[in-house]
C-alpha cells in the first residue's frame, strides 16, 4: 500500500525525524484562513499523488506572494496530474501539501527496503540525492552505498559509517544521519513497511539534516496489524477497475494495450502477455483469476474487461490443473448472460476437463473463437483486436 508524501512526513515526525514545517490544504478549505494561520512570505505547493516526477510535470509550484499562493492552489487542486509514472489520464489532485521553503546546501539519498535475496532489510545511501536513484545505479554505481541489516542486531555504528563514508558529513551531521537511520529502521519494523525513502535528505545552510521529500510503501498482507496505517489508504489514487478487481480477490493490473487477458496463474499470465507482445500486439492488462477459481470469479473477471474501453478483444488462456476448464466455461457463459458481448473472445482451454469446457462453449456465441494452442490464441486475439479498432 502506498501513502502520500504528507502522510509519510507525519510518520517521520512521529519518529523524531526532522521534516519541514507544512500544512495540508484540501477541497473546501478557505484559502484566506489558510494563509492567515500558516503565515510567511513564500511557500512550496506540492500536489499529493501516488506518482513520482511531480516537479517536471508541473505538480510542484513556488509561490512568492499571497496572490501567487492562491493561484497555485487553484491551478492544482481538483485537476489531474500526468507524470511519467501515470497513464495518460493521470491521477486526481485532491490534496496539497504547502511547505516553507528550505535553504538547501546539499542533497543526499537515503532509503530502507526489503532485499529479497538476502532476506534482510537493506539501507541505501548516496550523495546523489534529489535525482532518480535508478539512473545513478546505472551510470555511477560507485556513488551508491548499501548495507544489509540483520533483525537481531538492528542498526549498528558500522552500518552508519559504511553508508556515510561518501556523503562528506561532518561530525554533527553524521550524528544526525545516524539518528535518522536508526529511527527510520524502527519505523520500518514497527509498521511492516516494504520501502521508506527520503529523497532528498537535505543538508541546510545551517548544517542540519532535513527530510525534504518522503515515500513509504507497506506490506498489504500485514495491514490487519496496522489499522491506523491502513486508514491512510487513498482509493482515489487507484485505477477504479483495479480497485474493483481487488474487491473480488482478482489479481489485476491495468495496462495500455487493447488485448484483454484472462489467465489462471501468475506465471502463465506473464507468459501470455509476453507472447502477445512477441506477435506484435499489446496486452490491456495482467489478470490472474487464481488456481482455485470458480465460475463467479471468472464472471467478475469478464465484467472487468468489458468495462475497459480500451479492450478490443479478450484472450482467455486457461491451463487446467487445480482449476477445471468446464468451470471456466460456465463462468464465461454466466458473464454472457449478464452482459451483451460486443467484442471477440478467443478461448484456449487445456488440461483438466478441457474437452468438457470446449463442448460447453461450442456454438454458444458467434464471437467466441476457439484456439488449439498458445501461439494461435495470441495471434487470433491480436487480429481480432486490430479488426475491431
VOPAGU-2260 file (C-alpha; in pm, 1 decimal, decimal comma):
REM VOPAGU-2260
SITE   aa  ch    i         X         Y         Z
SITE  UNK   A    0       0,0       0,0       0,0
SITE  UNK   A    1     122,4     346,9     -92,4
SITE  UNK   A    2      60,9     663,2     107,1
SITE  UNK   A    3     101,8    1032,7      25,4
SITE  UNK   A    4     406,4    1244,6      98,1
SITE  UNK   A    5     231,1    1442,9     371,0
SITE  UNK   A    6     127,0    1119,7     542,7
SITE  UNK   A    7     482,2     984,6     518,9
SITE  UNK   A    8     621,6    1302,0     672,1
SITE  UNK   A    9     377,9    1283,0     961,2
SITE  UNK   A   10     505,3     932,9    1035,4
SITE  UNK   A   11     865,7    1053,8    1011,8
SITE  UNK   A   12     786,4    1337,6    1251,0
SITE  UNK   A   13     633,7    1087,7    1495,1
SITE  UNK   A   14     969,2     907,2    1495,6
SITE  UNK   A   15    1161,8    1230,0    1560,3
SITE  UNK   A   16    1294,8    1264,1    1206,9
SITE  UNK   A   17    1310,2    1633,7    1111,2
SITE  UNK   A   18    1074,5    1749,7     833,5
SITE  UNK   A   19     987,7    2098,9     702,9
SITE  UNK   A   20     705,7    2299,6     855,6
SITE  UNK   A   21     398,6    2232,9     643,0
SITE  UNK   A   22      19,7    2234,9     625,2
SITE  UNK   A   23    -230,6    2033,0     423,7
SITE  UNK   A   24    -489,2    2200,2     201,4
SITE  UNK   A   25    -793,5    2012,1      67,6
SITE  UNK   A   26   -1117,6    2083,7    -117,3
SITE  UNK   A   27   -1344,1    2314,5      80,9
SITE  UNK   A   28   -1067,7    2477,9     286,4
SITE  UNK   A   29   -1058,9    2856,9     296,1
SITE  UNK   A   30    -750,7    2998,5     125,9
SITE  UNK   A   31    -770,1    3323,1     324,9
SITE  UNK   A   32    -794,6    3138,6     656,0
SITE  UNK   A   33    -517,3    2904,4     549,9
SITE  UNK   A   34    -280,3    3191,7     467,8
SITE  UNK   A   35    -366,4    3371,8     792,1
SITE  UNK   A   36    -289,1    3062,3    1000,9
SITE  UNK   A   37      21,0    2950,0     811,5
SITE  UNK   A   38     173,2    3293,1     752,2
SITE  UNK   A   39     504,4    3361,4     585,9
SITE  UNK   A   40     606,7    3524,4     260,4
SITE  UNK   A   41     685,8    3228,4      32,9
SITE  UNK   A   42     560,7    2872,5       1,3
SITE  UNK   A   43     610,3    2549,4    -193,2
SITE  UNK   A   44     282,0    2395,0    -310,9
SITE  UNK   A   45     301,9    2019,8    -377,4
SITE  UNK   A   46      37,2    1806,1    -545,3
SITE  UNK   A   47     -26,9    1490,2    -344,0
SITE  UNK   A   48     -49,7    1198,0    -585,7
SITE  UNK   A   49      89,0     844,3    -581,4
SITE  UNK   A   50     347,1     905,2    -853,3
SITE  UNK   A   51     697,0    1039,9    -890,5
SITE  UNK   A   52     811,9    1308,2   -1132,0
SITE  UNK   A   53     568,6    1567,1    -996,2
SITE  UNK   A   54     805,6    1859,4   -1032,4
SITE  UNK   A   55     875,8    1805,2   -1402,1
SITE  UNK   A   56     503,3    1754,8   -1463,1
SITE  UNK   A   57     407,8    2088,5   -1304,7
SITE  UNK   A   58     281,7    1939,1    -980,0
SITE  UNK   A   59     516,0    2141,7    -755,9
SITE  UNK   A   60     485,9    2521,3    -763,7
SITE  UNK   A   61     670,5    2803,1    -586,3
SITE  UNK   A   62     458,6    3090,6    -455,1
SITE  UNK   A   63     629,7    3414,9    -352,9
SITE  UNK   A   64     320,3    3618,0    -266,6
SITE  UNK   A   65     -25,2    3551,6    -125,2
SITE  UNK   A   66    -178,5    3600,7    -469,4
SITE  UNK   A   67      64,9    3350,0    -619,4
SITE  UNK   A   68     -23,0    3104,9    -341,8
SITE  UNK   A   69    -392,2    3140,6    -421,6
SITE  UNK   A   70    -322,1    3093,6    -792,2
SITE  UNK   A   71    -107,3    2785,3    -727,7
SITE  UNK   A   72    -372,6    2623,1    -509,7
SITE  UNK   A   73    -646,1    2694,7    -764,3
SITE  UNK   A   74    -427,3    2574,7   -1050,7
SITE  UNK   A   75    -354,4    2234,2    -892,9
SITE  UNK   A   76    -642,3    2135,9    -667,6
SITE  UNK   A   77    -913,6    1932,3    -837,4
SITE  UNK   A   78    -713,3    1864,9   -1154,0
SITE  UNK   A   79    -540,9    1554,9   -1292,4
SITE  UNK   A   80    -160,5    1529,9   -1283,4
SITE  UNK   A   81       9,6    1333,2   -1559,7
SITE  UNK   A   82     369,1    1221,8   -1495,7
SITE  UNK   A   83     599,2     957,3   -1642,6
SITE  UNK   A   84     470,2     719,6   -1375,8
SITE  UNK   A   85      98,1     761,2   -1454,7
SITE  UNK   A   86    -114,1     668,7   -1752,6
SITE  UNK   A   87    -242,9     927,1   -1997,9
SITE  UNK   A   88    -536,0    1015,9   -1771,8
SITE  UNK   A   89    -309,0    1097,9   -1477,9
SITE  UNK   A   90    -408,1    1098,3   -1110,6
SITE  UNK   A   91    -652,1    1331,3    -929,7
SITE  UNK   A   92    -511,4    1605,4    -706,7
SITE  UNK   A   93    -743,6    1615,3    -406,6
SITE  UNK   A   94    -486,0    1726,6    -150,7
SITE  UNK   A   95    -198,7    1976,3    -148,0
SITE  UNK   A   96      99,7    1994,6      82,9
SITE  UNK   A   97     210,1    2354,0     141,6
SITE  UNK   A   98     558,4    2388,8     289,8
SITE  UNK   A   99     802,7    2655,4     393,9
SITE  UNK   A  100    1097,7    2665,5     151,6
SITE  UNK   A  101    1421,1    2512,8     282,0
SITE  UNK   A  102    1766,0    2660,1     231,4
SITE  UNK   A  103    1937,1    2370,4      56,7
SITE  UNK   A  104    2313,2    2332,3      71,2
SITE  UNK   A  105    2335,2    1970,1     -45,0
SITE  UNK   A  106    2101,7    1681,3    -125,3
SITE  UNK   A  107    2157,9    1316,1     -38,3
SITE  UNK   A  108    1955,2     997,6     -76,1
SITE  UNK   A  109    1856,8     753,3     199,0
SITE  UNK   A  110    1620,4     457,0     193,1
SITE  UNK   A  111    1532,6     125,7     353,8
SITE  UNK   A  112    1381,1    -163,9     164,0
SITE  UNK   A  113    1345,4    -541,6     180,8
SITE  UNK   A  114    1625,9    -714,3     -11,4
SITE  UNK   A  115    1472,6   -1045,6    -111,2
SITE  UNK   A  116    1794,3   -1228,6    -199,3
SITE  UNK   A  117    1943,9   -1184,8     148,6
SITE  UNK   A  118    1604,0   -1176,7     324,1
SITE  UNK   A  119    1720,9    -871,9     517,1
SITE  UNK   A  120    1639,3    -503,7     532,4
SITE  UNK   A  121    1881,4    -309,3     314,9
SITE  UNK   A  122    1980,6      51,8     373,6
SITE  UNK   A  123    2089,7     255,2      69,9
SITE  UNK   A  124    2259,4     595,3      69,5
SITE  UNK   A  125    2406,8     818,5    -196,9
SITE  UNK   A  126    2548,2    1167,6    -226,9
SITE  UNK   A  127    2341,1    1197,9    -546,6
SITE  UNK   A  128    2014,9    1294,3    -382,0
SITE  UNK   A  129    1718,2    1458,3    -548,2
SITE  UNK   A  130    1751,4    1255,2    -868,1
SITE  UNK   A  131    1632,4     918,3    -993,9
SITE  UNK   A  132    1836,1     668,4    -792,7
SITE  UNK   A  133    1791,0     405,2   -1065,9
SITE  UNK   A  134    1978,7     629,5   -1309,6
SITE  UNK   A  135    2260,6     674,3   -1059,2
SITE  UNK   A  136    2279,8     296,6   -1014,5
SITE  UNK   A  137    2326,5     251,2   -1390,2
SITE  UNK   A  138    2558,1     543,9   -1465,8
SITE  UNK   A  139    2756,3     577,1   -1141,8
SITE  UNK   A  140    2710,4     267,2    -922,2
SITE  UNK   A  141    3016,4     359,5    -719,5
SITE  UNK   A  142    2820,6     655,3    -579,6
SITE  UNK   A  143    2572,2     425,1    -405,2
SITE  UNK   A  144    2645,1     254,6     -73,6
SITE  UNK   A  145    2429,2     -21,0      73,3
SITE  UNK   A  146    2435,3    -243,1     381,2
SITE  UNK   A  147    2217,4    -532,9     493,1
SITE  UNK   A  148    2080,7    -504,8     845,5
SITE  UNK   A  149    2004,0    -818,2    1043,9
SITE  UNK   A  150    1689,3    -801,6    1250,3
SITE  UNK   A  151    1856,1    -945,9    1560,5
SITE  UNK   A  152    2122,8    -674,7    1572,9
SITE  UNK   A  153    1945,1    -374,4    1423,4
SITE  UNK   A  154    2133,6     -67,1    1304,9
SITE  UNK   A  155    2491,1     -65,1    1434,0
SITE  UNK   A  156    2752,9     206,0    1426,7
SITE  UNK   A  157    2943,3      40,7    1144,0
SITE  UNK   A  158    2627,5      44,1     930,1
SITE  UNK   A  159    2609,8     420,5     968,6
SITE  UNK   A  160    2979,6     462,2     892,1
SITE  UNK   A  161    2965,8     246,2     579,2
SITE  UNK   A  162    2668,7     437,8     442,6
SITE  UNK   A  163    2810,6     780,3     529,4
SITE  UNK   A  164    3165,9     729,2     404,7
SITE  UNK   A  165    3096,5     900,0      68,4
SITE  UNK   A  166    2845,4    1156,0     194,2
SITE  UNK   A  167    3102,8    1410,5     317,2
SITE  UNK   A  168    2935,7    1467,4     654,3
SITE  UNK   A  169    3096,4    1648,1     942,9
SITE  UNK   A  170    3078,3    1511,3    1297,6
SITE  UNK   A  171    2748,7    1677,0    1387,5
SITE  UNK   A  172    2588,0    1584,9    1055,1
SITE  UNK   A  173    2699,5    1222,2    1097,7
SITE  UNK   A  174    2536,2    1218,5    1438,7
SITE  UNK   A  175    2210,3    1343,7    1285,2
SITE  UNK   A  176    2239,8    1095,3     997,7
SITE  UNK   A  177    2284,6     804,4    1240,1
SITE  UNK   A  178    1982,6     914,6    1440,6
SITE  UNK   A  179    1767,2     939,3    1126,2
SITE  UNK   A  180    1875,9     596,0    1003,2
SITE  UNK   A  181    1801,3     430,1    1336,9
SITE  UNK   A  182    1460,4     596,0    1360,3
SITE  UNK   A  183    1377,4     500,3    1002,2
SITE  UNK   A  184    1466,2     141,0    1084,9
SITE  UNK   A  185    1240,3     143,7    1391,3
SITE  UNK   A  186     954,1     283,1    1183,4
SITE  UNK   A  187    1021,3      23,3     915,0
SITE  UNK   A  188     990,7    -264,9    1161,7
SITE  UNK   A  189     703,4    -119,2    1361,3
SITE  UNK   A  190     486,9     -60,4    1052,3
SITE  UNK   A  191     578,4    -364,0     838,6
SITE  UNK   A  192     697,8    -128,3     566,5
SITE  UNK   A  193     838,0    -250,5     235,6
SITE  UNK   A  194    1001,5      83,9     148,8
SITE  UNK   A  195    1090,9     405,9     328,0
SITE  UNK   A  196    1265,7     654,9     103,0
SITE  UNK   A  197    1385,1    1006,4     181,9
SITE  UNK   A  198    1488,5    1174,3    -140,3
SITE  UNK   A  199    1624,2    1422,6     -90,9
SITE  UNK   A  200    1750,5    1424,3     264,3
SITE  UNK   A  201    1896,0    1772,6     253,9
SITE  UNK   A  202    2171,5    1948,1     440,3
SITE  UNK   A  203    2052,6    2301,7     504,9
SITE  UNK   A  204    2262,5    2616,9     508,8
SITE  UNK   A  205    2264,3    2586,4     887,6
SITE  UNK   A  206    2422,5    2237,4     852,5
SITE  UNK   A  207    2111,8    2048,1     970,5
SITE  UNK   A  208    1963,2    1739,5     804,3
SITE  UNK   A  209    1600,8    1764,0     692,1
SITE  UNK   A  210    1370,5    1517,9     511,8
SITE  UNK   A  211    1252,4    1729,4     219,3
SITE  UNK   A  212    1054,7    1452,9      48,5
SITE  UNK   A  213     942,6    1108,7     162,5
SITE  UNK   A  214     785,6     798,0      16,3
SITE  UNK   A  215     654,5     492,8     202,6
SITE  UNK   A  216     508,9     161,0      94,7
SITE  UNK   A  217     364,5    -104,1     326,0
SITE  UNK   A  218     309,5    -477,4     305,4
SITE  UNK   A  219     -57,8    -529,7     218,3
SITE  UNK   A  220     -54,9    -867,7     392,9
SITE  UNK   A  221      36,9    -703,3     724,3
SITE  UNK   A  222    -214,7    -418,7     723,3
SITE  UNK   A  223    -451,1    -610,7     950,3
SITE  UNK   A  224    -197,9    -539,3    1226,1
SITE  UNK   A  225    -183,6    -166,4    1149,7
SITE  UNK   A  226    -530,7     -14,8    1145,4
SITE  UNK   A  227    -404,9     344,0    1158,3
SITE  UNK   A  228    -176,7     294,7     860,3
SITE  UNK   A  229    -447,7     107,9     668,7
SITE  UNK   A  230    -676,3     407,1     723,4
SITE  UNK   A  231    -430,0     624,4     526,5
SITE  UNK   A  232    -515,9     449,0     201,5
SITE  UNK   A  233    -646,4     681,7     -70,1
SITE  UNK   A  234    -870,5     488,8    -314,3
SITE  UNK   A  235    -887,6     790,9    -546,5
SITE  UNK   A  236    -526,6     722,5    -645,5
SITE  UNK   A  237    -606,0     374,9    -773,2
SITE  UNK   A  238    -739,7     271,7   -1109,7
SITE  UNK   A  239   -1113,5     209,7   -1048,9
SITE  UNK   A  240   -1100,4    -122,3   -1234,8
SITE  UNK   A  241    -803,6    -238,7   -1024,3
SITE  UNK   A  242    -990,1    -134,9    -710,4
SITE  UNK   A  243   -1297,8    -329,8    -816,6
SITE  UNK   A  244   -1082,7    -633,0    -904,2
SITE  UNK   A  245    -931,0    -637,6    -557,4
SITE  UNK   A  246   -1278,9    -642,8    -404,7
SITE  UNK   A  247   -1336,7    -970,2    -591,3
SITE  UNK   A  248    -993,8   -1116,5    -498,8
SITE  UNK   A  249    -865,8   -1085,6    -855,3
SITE  UNK   A  250    -501,8   -1004,9    -931,0
SITE  UNK   A  251    -541,0    -731,0   -1190,7
SITE  UNK   A  252    -311,7    -460,2   -1328,3
SITE  UNK   A  253    -429,1    -215,2   -1593,1
SITE  UNK   A  254    -202,1    -169,6   -1896,4
SITE  UNK   A  255    -221,8      41,3   -2213,2
SITE  UNK   A  256    -295,0    -223,1   -2479,4
SITE  UNK   A  257    -615,5    -347,7   -2642,1
SITE  UNK   A  258    -596,9    -726,6   -2592,4
SITE  UNK   A  259    -764,3    -820,3   -2265,1
SITE  UNK   A  260    -624,2   -1124,7   -2085,9
SITE  UNK   A  261    -794,0   -1371,1   -1850,1
SITE  UNK   A  262    -545,8   -1632,5   -1731,5
SITE  UNK   A  263    -506,5   -1867,6   -1436,9
SITE  UNK   A  264    -170,2   -1844,7   -1263,0
SITE  UNK   A  265      69,7   -1551,5   -1248,4
SITE  UNK   A  266     342,7   -1727,8   -1446,9
SITE  UNK   A  267     110,2   -1820,8   -1729,9
SITE  UNK   A  268     -35,5   -1469,6   -1724,6
SITE  UNK   A  269     313,1   -1319,6   -1769,5
SITE  UNK   A  270     392,7   -1567,7   -2047,5
SITE  UNK   A  271      64,6   -1481,6   -2220,8
SITE  UNK   A  272     143,8   -1110,9   -2210,0
SITE  UNK   A  273     495,1   -1175,3   -2342,3
SITE  UNK   A  274     357,7   -1382,0   -2629,5
SITE  UNK   A  275     108,0   -1113,3   -2725,1
SITE  UNK   A  276     395,7    -863,4   -2735,5
SITE  UNK   A  277     607,5   -1112,4   -2933,0
SITE  UNK   A  278     341,4   -1136,1   -3202,7
SITE  UNK   A  279     309,2    -758,1   -3229,1
SITE  UNK   A  280      13,7    -694,9   -3000,5
SITE  UNK   A  281     -29,8    -500,5   -2678,7
SITE  UNK   A  282    -186,8    -657,5   -2367,2
SITE  UNK   A  283    -451,5    -444,8   -2197,7
SITE  UNK   A  284    -398,9    -597,4   -1856,0
SITE  UNK   A  285    -249,4    -857,1   -1629,7
SITE  UNK   A  286    -532,4   -1063,7   -1483,5
SITE  UNK   A  287    -476,1   -1381,3   -1284,5
SITE  UNK   A  288    -803,2   -1543,8   -1175,4
SITE  UNK   A  289    -609,3   -1780,2    -949,7
SITE  UNK   A  290    -557,3   -2154,2    -933,4
SITE  UNK   A  291    -868,3   -2221,0    -727,0
SITE  UNK   A  292   -1107,0   -2001,1    -921,7
SITE  UNK   A  293   -1478,5   -2057,3    -971,2
SITE  UNK   A  294   -1748,5   -1954,8   -1218,0
SITE  UNK   A  295   -1838,8   -1640,6   -1021,7
SITE  UNK   A  296   -1481,4   -1514,1   -1021,3
SITE  UNK   A  297   -1449,2   -1574,2   -1394,7
SITE  UNK   A  298   -1771,9   -1379,8   -1444,8
SITE  UNK   A  299   -1629,3   -1086,8   -1248,3
SITE  UNK   A  300   -1306,9   -1102,5   -1448,9
SITE  UNK   A  301   -1506,2   -1086,4   -1771,3
SITE  UNK   A  302   -1704,6    -789,5   -1647,5
SITE  UNK   A  303   -1386,6    -600,5   -1561,0
SITE  UNK   A  304   -1251,2    -633,7   -1913,4
SITE  UNK   A  305   -1583,1    -547,9   -2074,0
SITE  UNK   A  306   -1580,5    -222,0   -1872,8
SITE  UNK   A  307   -1237,4    -126,6   -2010,1
SITE  UNK   A  308   -1297,8      99,7   -2309,2
SITE  UNK   A  309    -950,8      21,0   -2449,5
SITE  UNK   A  310   -1012,9    -353,8   -2478,4
SITE  UNK   A  311   -1095,7    -467,4   -2834,1
SITE  UNK   A  312   -1063,9    -843,9   -2787,9
SITE  UNK   A  313   -1028,3   -1087,9   -2498,8
SITE  UNK   A  314    -790,1   -1382,9   -2477,5
SITE  UNK   A  315    -896,1   -1645,3   -2222,1
SITE  UNK   A  316    -598,3   -1876,1   -2164,5
SITE  UNK   A  317    -662,8   -2150,0   -1910,1
SITE  UNK   A  318    -440,6   -2442,8   -1823,7
SITE  UNK   A  319    -648,1   -2671,2   -1605,0
SITE  UNK   A  320    -461,6   -2810,6   -1308,3
SITE  UNK   A  321    -637,9   -2730,4    -984,3
SITE  UNK   A  322    -893,9   -2528,0   -1177,5
SITE  UNK   A  323   -1126,7   -2715,5   -1412,5
SITE  UNK   A  324   -1179,3   -2593,5   -1766,1
SITE  UNK   A  325   -1551,3   -2672,1   -1753,8
SITE  UNK   A  326   -1584,5   -2434,4   -1455,7
SITE  UNK   A  327   -1414,5   -2163,0   -1659,8
SITE  UNK   A  328   -1653,4   -2227,8   -1948,6
SITE  UNK   A  329   -1952,1   -2196,7   -1715,1
SITE  UNK   A  330   -1813,6   -1865,7   -1588,8
SITE  UNK   A  331   -1786,9   -1735,3   -1944,8
SITE  UNK   A  332   -2148,8   -1829,0   -2012,4
SITE  UNK   A  333   -2261,2   -1664,2   -1687,9
SITE  UNK   A  334   -2088,1   -1343,8   -1794,0
SITE  UNK   A  335   -2259,7   -1356,0   -2133,1
SITE  UNK   A  336   -2599,0   -1392,2   -1966,3
SITE  UNK   A  337   -2547,2   -1067,6   -1773,6
SITE  UNK   A  338   -2358,7    -861,5   -2031,8
SITE  UNK   A  339   -2400,1    -815,7   -2404,4
SITE  UNK   A  340   -2083,0    -936,8   -2573,9
SITE  UNK   A  341   -1958,9    -676,7   -2820,5
SITE  UNK   A  342   -1604,4    -799,0   -2881,0
SITE  UNK   A  343   -1446,2   -1128,4   -2989,4
SITE  UNK   A  344   -1329,9   -1370,9   -2720,9
SITE  UNK   A  345   -1054,0   -1615,7   -2808,3
SITE  UNK   A  346   -1063,1   -1914,9   -2573,8
SITE  UNK   A  347    -780,9   -2164,3   -2518,2
SITE  UNK   A  348    -866,1   -2445,4   -2274,4
SITE  UNK   A  349    -606,6   -2710,1   -2190,7
SITE  UNK   A  350    -571,4   -2959,2   -1907,0
SITE  UNK   A  351    -836,7   -3079,7   -1661,4
SITE  UNK   A  352   -1179,4   -3120,5   -1825,8
SITE  UNK   A  353   -1067,0   -2922,5   -2130,8
SITE  UNK   A  354   -1285,4   -3119,4   -2370,7
SITE  UNK   A  355   -1590,6   -3070,7   -2147,8
SITE  UNK   A  356   -1520,7   -2698,9   -2135,8
SITE  UNK   A  357   -1490,6   -2675,7   -2513,1
SITE  UNK   A  358   -1818,4   -2864,5   -2552,6
SITE  UNK   A  359   -1996,4   -2622,4   -2318,1
SITE  UNK   A  360   -1884,2   -2321,8   -2524,9
SITE  UNK   A  361   -1932,9   -2474,1   -2868,4
SITE  UNK   A  362   -2175,6   -2273,6   -3083,1
SITE  UNK   A  363   -2284,2   -2062,7   -2784,4
SITE  UNK   A  364   -2190,2   -1730,4   -2942,0
SITE  UNK   A  365   -2054,1   -1619,3   -3276,9
SITE  UNK   A  366   -1792,2   -1402,8   -3105,9
SITE  UNK   A  367   -1640,6   -1692,4   -2908,3
SITE  UNK   A  368   -1343,1   -1819,7   -3107,7
SITE  UNK   A  369   -1169,2   -2145,8   -3000,8
SITE  UNK   A  370    -789,7   -2180,6   -3019,1
SITE  UNK   A  371    -588,5   -2501,8   -3023,9
SITE  UNK   A  372    -253,7   -2377,5   -2889,7
SITE  UNK   A  373     -98,3   -2072,4   -2723,8
SITE  UNK   A  374      60,0   -1901,6   -3025,5
SITE  UNK   A  375    -257,8   -1943,0   -3227,1
SITE  UNK   A  376    -463,9   -1796,0   -2944,0
SITE  UNK   A  377    -238,9   -1491,8   -2906,4
SITE  UNK   A  378    -232,2   -1431,9   -3282,9
SITE  UNK   A  379    -609,0   -1462,9   -3315,0
SITE  UNK   A  380    -667,6   -1222,7   -3025,6
SITE  UNK   A  381    -434,6    -965,2   -3182,6
SITE  UNK   A  382    -600,7    -996,1   -3522,4
SITE  UNK   A  383    -946,5    -958,4   -3373,3
SITE  UNK   A  384    -838,7    -651,7   -3173,9
SITE  UNK   A  385    -697,5    -489,0   -3487,2
SITE  UNK   A  386   -1020,0    -554,7   -3681,2
SITE  UNK   A  387   -1227,4    -400,1   -3400,6
SITE  UNK   A  388   -1002,7     -95,2   -3362,8
